[in-house]
Every structure is written in structure tokens, then in C-alpha cells.
Amino acid sequence: MQFIHSHDEEQCYYIVCGRGLMFINSEERDVGNGDAIFIPSNASHGVKNIGPEKLVYLTANRAFGLEKERSIWPLASGK
């Protein structure tokens, strides 16, 4: 689960494999292989796995700085 968060930068997700539930503001949508999702600036968003296999996705946005990255992914920013 990627917890619900927001940031100034627009963001795109591309689902490589698996099934997920994408949260954008007050909407929830099932996503799966090959789906591309656009997240507008400052929209609350997150995603969770809802299938039996791993949910693998790529995401791209303009860098928003180490402090914000640590607040979103605290375990991955120890280096």
C-alpha cells in the first residue's frame, strides 16, 4: 500500500503487472496491466494491491526534494 498523500508536482503511474486500487481525491478505480494514470497537481492519491500477485508500477514526476520524499517513503530513504 502506498498511503494517501499529495504534492505540488503532477505525477503519472504506469501499471506493469498486477491489479490495484488507485485512490485519487474521492475516487477509487481498479487498475491493471498496461493502465496509465495521470495524477493532477495537489491531488490526494495512493494505490494498494488487490490481486494475488505483486502490483508493479512505474511512476514519474518532477523531483520534489529529499524532505518530501522521506515523508512519503521513510523506509526507502535511509541512504
Residue pairs with C-beta under 8 A, 6 or more apart in sequence:
1 46
1 47
1 48
1 49
2 46
2 47
2 48
2 72
3 46
3 72
4 23
4 44
4 45
4 46
5 44
5 45
5 46
5 71
5 72
6 42
6 43
6 44
6 45
7 42
7 61
7 64
7 68
7 72
8 41
8 42
8 64
9 41
9 61
9 62
9 64
10 38
10 39
10 40
10 41
10 61
10 62
11 38
11 39
11 45
11 59
11 60
11 61
12 36
12 37
12 38
12 39
12 59
12 60
12 61
13 22
13 31
13 35
13 36
13 37
13 39
13 47
13 57
13 58
13 59
14 35
14 36
14 37
14 57
14 58
14 59
15 31
15 32
15 33
15 34
15 35
15 36
15 37
15 55
15 56
15 57
16 33
16 56
16 57
16 58
17 33
17 53
17 54
17 55
17 56
18 32
18 33
18 49
18 51
18 53
18 54
18 55
18 56
18 57
19 30
19 31
19 32
19 49
19 50
19 51
19 53
19 55
20 30
20 31
20 32
20 47
20 48
20 49
20 50
20 51
20 55
20 57
21 28
21 29
21 30
21 31
21 47
21 48
21 50
22 28
22 29
22 30
22 31
22 37
22 45
22 46
22 47
23 44
23 45
23 46
23 47
23 48
24 37
24 39
24 43
24 44
24 45
25 43
25 44
25 45
29 37
30 50
31 37
31 47
32 51
39 45
47 55
47 57
48 55
49 55
66 77
69 77
70 77
